[in-house]
Every structure is written in C-alpha cells, then in structure tokens.
Amino acid sequence: MSQNLPAAPHRPGALPSRLLSGLAAAGLFAALAWADAHGTAKAPPMAWLLPLVIAVAAGAGREAVRLATAAGVPLAPGLVPLGAAVIAAAPALPLPETDPLATIGSAAVATMSIIAAVFVSGVARYAAGDRSLARAVGSVATAVAIGLPLAFMVGLRLIRVDADDTDPFVRLLPVVSLIAVVKAGDIAAYAVGSTLGRHRMAPVLSPGKTWEGAAASLAASVAAAWLIIGPQMRGRSAGQPLGGWPLYGVAVGVAGMLGDLAESLVKRELHAKDSGRLLGGMGGFLDLVDSLLLAAPVAWLLWVLG
C-alpha cells in the first residue's frame, strides 16, 4: 500500500554529482561502442567492449563480497568476482554458429564451471563449523546473479539485427536500446521522485522511491524506446524486437525498475546505502548496473523472438 508522505529528502549536491559521473560513464561507453561498431584495428565484435564488461562484472563481484562480509555473510572473495567476469564474458567466445542461443549456451557452460570451482574449493578447504555450504551457495548465487545478466548484454551486442545492413549504429541497436531505455527510466525516476514524489512505493525497503517517480520512469522508458528503435526500424521488414518499441519500452522499463528495487533489497539486508564510492555520485559498479541486471534478459528475449 502506498503512503502519502512528504517528498523524500533531496541532497542538493547529489544530482550534479550523479550527472557528472553519468556523463563520464556514458562518454566511455560511447567511445568504446563506436570503436566496436566500426571494427577499429580490425577487431571482431565485442573486442572493444569486452574489457569494460569484465571490469564491471569483477568490480560488482568485489563490492558484493565486501558488503556481504561486512554483514556477516560468508562469500568466496576470489571466486565471486572471477566467476561473475567469466560468466559475463563467455558469450563473446568465438563460436562457429551465429545463432544467438549459442552465445548464451557458452554462458551456461561457464556458469556450471564456476559452480564446480566453488564447490571444489569448499571441499578442499572444508573444516567443521566454517559455514562451507553457506559460503558455496552464496558465492554461486552472487556470481551468477551478476555475471549471467551481463552475459545477456554481451549477447545483445552480438545479435545481428539486419544481415545486409552496414550501418554501425544498427549493429549496436539491441544493446544501445537496452541501456537507453533503462537509464532514461532511472534518470526520470530520480528527477521526478526527488522533487515531486509524494506517494512512496516501498517506504520500508526504499523510502526514496515514489509512484510519481515510477510513472515518470515508465514514460521515459517508452519515449526512449520510440526515439532509439522507431526511426531505425521504420520501413524494415525484419530486425526489430517482439511487439516493436511500445512493448519493448514497457517490458524493459518495468524490468529495470524491478532490478533497482532488487538491489535496494540486497543493500537493505546488508545494511549499506551504496555498493561503493568508486563512481562518485553514482556509487559503485552494482549501483551502476542494478537496473540493467533484470532488464537485460528481457531485452535479449524480445530481440531474439522478434
């Protein structure tokens, strides 16, 4: 049940700091994406973006280990970031097939490898009372929860929207559309929720999130889908997500909001406000990608089915 309460407190310096950090992150991604789409230095698809994916996956894994350890939850400090990075990067392995299911299949193989490594490590270091099972289960869950959604993002980059099109932007369209839709929703939710929000969605879990912010988020996500996908797909008989930009904007936008709330649940249980401070006003790597983690599989499925 929503609560009609005063607007959530707004820190004057928070928005500029977030904007600066966001612009820096967007600039880095845009530069690497441009190089990747143009095949700079004759590099194969994903070659320029893959180091960024690995850094984000490993960084998010380290943050998760730090937060969990501080809350008394045992995780394998080395295997979690390594596992997240390996799973996330697996779809970029060169494969003889171009079927998008093949790229995600490699992520499944990587996931099973990490599961085996975690339990082998637990067996090798087992001692009575050291919570080996909790460490193994928590480590696997954390590595997979971070790595697998990022693997779907890599899979989005490798989807061929139109085999006959040489436009570099079209090659990036699936992954760019995901990021644009989700981040447009994030920005709108923060801007509207922090200034006009009155009805809180989850006052105990995340007091700053409001229904006004959620409505603005969904509207911004649909608008971003229309702006990014609509012009590119106009006049094409193939190469668009299932349901076109309207369904894509709604489904991916809602999934993005759920991902944000999911991280709020994790941070609330681990008694943390932000996952880290490496990215300035944006927090840590987990804060950067939280809304993308549940949205990436939805976006991938809609593009593949489309």
SEKOL-57747 format. One line per 10 residues: for each residue x, y, z of C-alpha. Coordinates in nm, 4 decimals. Example, Ala and Ser with C-alpha at 12.3 -4.5 7.8 and 13.67 -1.06 7.14 Angstrom:
BEGIN
1.2300 -0.4500 0.7800 | 1.3670 -0.1060 0.7140
//
This chain:
BEGIN
0.0000 0.0000 0.0000 | 0.1382 0.3392 -0.0928 | 0.1795 0.6088 0.1664 | 0.1079 0.9781 0.1074 | 0.4071 1.1394 0.2728 | 0.6288 1.4437 0.2321 | 0.8734 1.4258 -0.0541 | 1.1854 1.2227 0.0130 | 1.4751 1.4414 0.1268 | 1.6848 1.5705 -0.1592
2.0547 1.6352 -0.1171 | 2.1479 1.9499 -0.3144 | 2.4798 1.8122 -0.4333 | 2.3579 1.4653 -0.5229 | 2.2087 1.5397 -0.8645 | 2.5110 1.7289 -1.0093 | 2.7447 1.4588 -0.8819 | 2.5318 1.1876 -1.0397 | 2.5105 1.3800 -1.3648 | 2.8872 1.4243 -1.3866
2.9516 1.0585 -1.3078 | 2.6824 0.9524 -1.5527 | 2.8228 1.1686 -1.8317 | 3.1701 1.0259 -1.7754 | 3.0389 0.6681 -1.7841 | 2.8277 0.7415 -2.0926 | 3.1241 0.9011 -2.2683 | 3.3466 0.5999 -2.2026 | 3.0795 0.3589 -2.3225 | 3.0089 0.5688 -2.6336
3.3775 0.5775 -2.7305 | 3.4239 0.2031 -2.6865 | 3.0932 0.1271 -2.8609 | 3.1927 0.3451 -3.1575 | 3.5254 0.1631 -3.1881 | 3.3494 -0.1721 -3.1538 | 3.0821 -0.0968 -3.4131 | 3.3387 0.0279 -3.6653 | 3.5739 -0.2657 -3.6065 | 3.8625 -0.0339 -3.5202
4.2004 -0.2032 -3.5642 | 4.0121 -0.4847 -3.7425 | 3.8898 -0.6119 -3.4072 | 3.5981 -0.8607 -3.4007 | 3.2599 -0.7674 -3.2485 | 3.2724 -0.7148 -2.8695 | 3.6525 -0.6831 -2.8645 | 3.6471 -0.3171 -2.7560 | 3.3554 -0.3514 -2.5171 | 3.4612 -0.6777 -2.3542
3.7227 -0.5239 -2.1174 | 3.4525 -0.2874 -1.9890 | 3.2135 -0.5791 -1.9278 | 3.4829 -0.7747 -1.7434 | 3.5764 -0.4728 -1.5294 | 3.2133 -0.4062 -1.4345 | 3.1436 -0.7733 -1.3563 | 3.4581 -0.8148 -1.1455 | 3.4056 -0.4794 -0.9731 | 3.0434 -0.5597 -0.8899
3.1513 -0.9003 -0.7603 | 3.4115 -0.7458 -0.5294 | 3.1563 -0.4969 -0.3988 | 2.9101 -0.7775 -0.3302 | 3.1745 -0.9714 -0.1368 | 3.2648 -0.6631 0.0677 | 2.9032 -0.5836 0.1533 | 2.8226 -0.9451 0.2422 | 3.1341 -0.9870 0.4552 | 3.0541 -0.6698 0.6494
2.7079 -0.8126 0.7223 | 2.8481 -1.1476 0.8369 | 2.7554 -1.3401 0.5202 | 3.0492 -1.5574 0.4060 | 3.1429 -1.5478 0.0372 | 3.4483 -1.6695 -0.1525 | 3.6402 -1.3415 -0.2052 | 3.8329 -1.4550 -0.5120 | 3.5833 -1.6799 -0.6865 | 3.2849 -1.4398 -0.6825
3.4410 -1.1585 -0.8915 | 3.6241 -1.4105 -1.1089 | 3.3083 -1.6125 -1.1634 | 3.0990 -1.3061 -1.2472 | 3.3600 -1.1914 -1.5018 | 3.3961 -1.5358 -1.6629 | 3.0202 -1.5854 -1.6995 | 2.9707 -1.2336 -1.8367 | 3.2494 -1.2699 -2.0939 | 3.1605 -1.6233 -2.2063
2.9172 -1.5247 -2.4873 | 3.1989 -1.3328 -2.6602 | 3.3966 -1.6529 -2.7203 | 3.4377 -1.7153 -3.0944 | 3.1841 -1.9785 -3.1970 | 3.1219 -2.1460 -3.5331 | 2.7473 -2.0699 -3.5028 | 2.5763 -1.7321 -3.5272 | 2.2578 -1.8458 -3.3515 | 2.2046 -1.6118 -3.0527
2.1174 -1.9145 -2.8399 | 2.4720 -2.0444 -2.8928 | 2.6252 -1.7403 -2.7254 | 2.4089 -1.7791 -2.4157 | 2.4855 -2.1517 -2.4186 | 2.8502 -2.0670 -2.3594 | 2.7439 -1.8617 -2.0570 | 2.5620 -2.1687 -1.9235 | 2.8810 -2.3733 -1.9611 | 3.0766 -2.1012 -1.7791
2.8144 -2.0980 -1.5030 | 2.8493 -2.4716 -1.4461 | 3.2287 -2.4333 -1.4414 | 3.2064 -2.1688 -1.1700 | 2.9618 -2.3797 -0.9677 | 3.2058 -2.6709 -0.9852 | 3.5020 -2.4488 -0.8909 | 3.3214 -2.3052 -0.5887 | 3.2268 -2.6483 -0.4531 | 3.5711 -2.7963 -0.5254
3.7203 -2.5058 -0.3302 | 3.4750 -2.5741 -0.0463 | 3.5675 -2.9415 -0.0373 | 3.9397 -2.8652 -0.0399 | 3.9230 -2.6169 0.2491 | 3.6412 -2.7759 0.4487 | 3.6537 -2.7588 0.8257 | 3.3724 -2.8305 1.0675 | 3.1783 -2.5185 1.1578 | 3.3261 -2.2903 0.8895
2.9883 -2.2432 0.7102 | 3.1229 -2.4001 0.3905 | 2.7773 -2.4668 0.2457 | 2.6582 -2.1113 0.3098 | 2.9767 -1.9778 0.1503 | 2.9404 -2.2025 -0.1549 | 2.5706 -2.1316 -0.2130 | 2.6091 -1.7576 -0.1539 | 2.9134 -1.7368 -0.3784 | 2.7428 -1.9185 -0.6651
2.4260 -1.7129 -0.6323 | 2.6204 -1.3856 -0.6277 | 2.8469 -1.4690 -0.9217 | 2.5546 -1.5899 -1.1339 | 2.3251 -1.3007 -1.0372 | 2.5886 -1.0540 -1.1607 | 2.7556 -1.2455 -1.4426 | 2.4589 -1.4005 -1.6227 | 2.2633 -1.0768 -1.6850 | 2.5820 -0.9141 -1.8139
2.6233 -1.2170 -2.0420 | 2.2820 -1.1350 -2.1885 | 2.4108 -0.7828 -2.2550 | 2.7070 -0.9282 -2.4426 | 2.4620 -1.1497 -2.6311 | 2.2608 -0.8405 -2.7262 | 2.5693 -0.6846 -2.8844 | 2.6277 -0.9987 -3.0899 | 2.2709 -1.0210 -3.2274 | 2.2616 -0.9389 -3.5992
1.9631 -0.7116 -3.6472 | 1.9954 -0.6957 -4.0244 | 2.2472 -0.9129 -4.2059 | 2.2548 -0.6783 -4.5068 | 2.2933 -0.3521 -4.3169 | 2.6370 -0.1934 -4.2813 | 2.5240 0.0921 -4.0547 | 2.7409 0.0699 -3.7387 | 2.4583 0.2021 -3.5202 | 2.2263 -0.0773 -3.6322
2.4857 -0.3283 -3.5138 | 2.4716 -0.1708 -3.1689 | 2.0948 -0.1178 -3.1670 | 1.9961 -0.4065 -2.9336 | 2.2442 -0.3196 -2.6568 | 2.2109 0.0583 -2.7004 | 1.8314 0.0307 -2.6846 | 1.8557 -0.1614 -2.3553 | 2.0853 0.0945 -2.1940 | 1.8908 0.3938 -2.3277
1.5516 0.2620 -2.2144 | 1.6681 0.1620 -1.8671 | 1.8824 0.4670 -1.7953 | 1.6193 0.7082 -1.9255 | 1.3837 0.5494 -1.6741 | 1.6443 0.5770 -1.3962 | 1.7029 0.9470 -1.4613 | 1.3319 1.0304 -1.4825 | 1.2529 0.8359 -1.1650 | 1.5245 1.0153 -0.9710
1.4430 1.3628 -1.1057 | 1.0663 1.3407 -1.0574 | 1.0700 1.1290 -0.7422 | 1.3144 1.3564 -0.5590 | 1.1260 1.6762 -0.6482 | 0.7592 1.5890 -0.6936 | 0.7244 1.2476 -0.5341 | 0.4683 1.2136 -0.2555 | 0.3355 0.8561 -0.2660 | 0.6104 0.6154 -0.1665
0.6251 0.2751 -0.3329 | 0.8185 0.0864 -0.0674 | 0.8611 0.3077 0.2401 | 1.0484 0.0435 0.4400 | 1.2602 -0.1024 0.1615 | 1.3462 0.2165 -0.0287 | 1.1914 0.5374 0.1082 | 1.3177 0.7488 -0.1814 | 1.1197 0.5639 -0.4492 | 0.7732 0.7011 -0.5242
0.4840 0.6151 -0.7521 | 0.5270 0.9517 -0.9219 | 0.8861 0.8606 -0.9962 | 0.7793 0.5175 -1.1238 | 0.5252 0.6732 -1.3612 | 0.7869 0.9158 -1.4921 | 1.0331 0.6276 -1.5285 | 0.7936 0.4209 -1.7386 | 0.7028 0.7196 -1.9571 | 1.0709 0.7994 -2.0139
1.1498 0.4345 -2.0964 | 0.8747 0.4186 -2.3588 | 0.9869 0.7526 -2.5051 | 1.3467 0.6285 -2.5244 | 1.2345 0.3089 -2.6999 | 1.0420 0.5183 -2.9531 | 1.3395 0.7505 -3.0134 | 1.6006 0.4740 -3.0424 | 1.4128 0.1900 -3.2112 | 1.1381 0.3684 -3.4043
1.3480 0.5642 -3.6583 | 1.5877 0.2756 -3.7177 | 1.3177 0.0173 -3.7721 | 1.0872 0.2286 -3.9880 | 1.0495 0.0646 -4.3267 | 1.2252 -0.2576 -4.2262 | 1.0517 -0.5923 -4.2619 | 1.2719 -0.7608 -4.0008 | 1.5148 -0.6824 -3.7260 | 1.3021 -0.5367 -3.4501
1.2078 -0.6608 -3.1044 | 0.8890 -0.8556 -3.0475 | 0.5977 -0.6129 -3.0231 | 0.8041 -0.3219 -3.1560 | 0.9088 -0.0231 -2.9496 | 0.5885 0.0054 -2.7381 | 0.6158 -0.3412 -2.5819 | 0.9928 -0.3084 -2.5584 | 0.9716 0.0213 -2.3714 | 0.7154 -0.1067 -2.1227
0.8666 -0.4513 -2.0604 | 1.2291 -0.3392 -2.0360 | 1.1335 -0.0288 -1.8371 | 0.9389 -0.2292 -1.5773 | 1.2198 -0.4867 -1.5548 | 1.4651 -0.2041 -1.4956 | 1.2592 -0.0702 -1.2052 | 1.2376 -0.4200 -1.0550 | 1.6151 -0.4562 -1.0835 | 1.6627 -0.1296 -0.8975
1.4280 -0.2480 -0.6213 | 1.6078 -0.5832 -0.6061 | 1.9368 -0.4091 -0.5323 | 1.7594 -0.1971 -0.2715 | 1.6558 -0.5226 -0.1026 | 2.0138 -0.6503 -0.1077 | 2.1562 -0.3262 0.0327 | 1.8846 -0.3034 0.2971 | 1.9574 -0.6581 0.4166 | 2.3325 -0.5887 0.4156
2.2897 -0.2509 0.5910 | 2.4536 -0.0481 0.3132 | 2.3472 0.2741 0.1406 | 2.5622 0.2400 -0.1718 | 2.7557 -0.0556 -0.3072 | 3.0715 0.1561 -0.3313 | 3.2145 0.5023 -0.3998 | 3.4406 0.4342 -0.6976 | 3.1993 0.6027 -0.9430 | 3.1433 0.9183 -0.7412
2.7811 1.0259 -0.7149 | 2.6667 0.7081 -0.8891 | 2.8024 0.4892 -0.6102 | 2.9667 0.1631 -0.7136 | 2.9506 -0.0834 -1.0003 | 2.6428 -0.2533 -0.8583 | 2.4652 0.0818 -0.8342 | 2.5547 0.1448 -1.1982 | 2.4165 -0.1815 -1.3367 | 2.1450 -0.2766 -1.0864
1.8529 -0.1764 -1.3092 | 2.0156 -0.3446 -1.6100 | 2.0519 -0.6864 -1.4471 | 1.6857 -0.7888 -1.4678 | 1.6204 -0.5864 -1.7833 | 1.8963 -0.7442 -1.9948 | 1.7375 -1.0928 -2.0226 | 1.4005 -0.9333 -2.1073 | 1.5565 -0.7193 -2.3808 | 1.7501 -1.0164 -2.5187
1.4389 -1.2338 -2.5324 | 1.2338 -0.9655 -2.7109 | 1.5074 -0.9100 -2.9716 | 1.5579 -1.2833 -3.0292 | 1.1841 -1.3528 -3.0590 | 1.1445 -1.0513 -3.2856
//
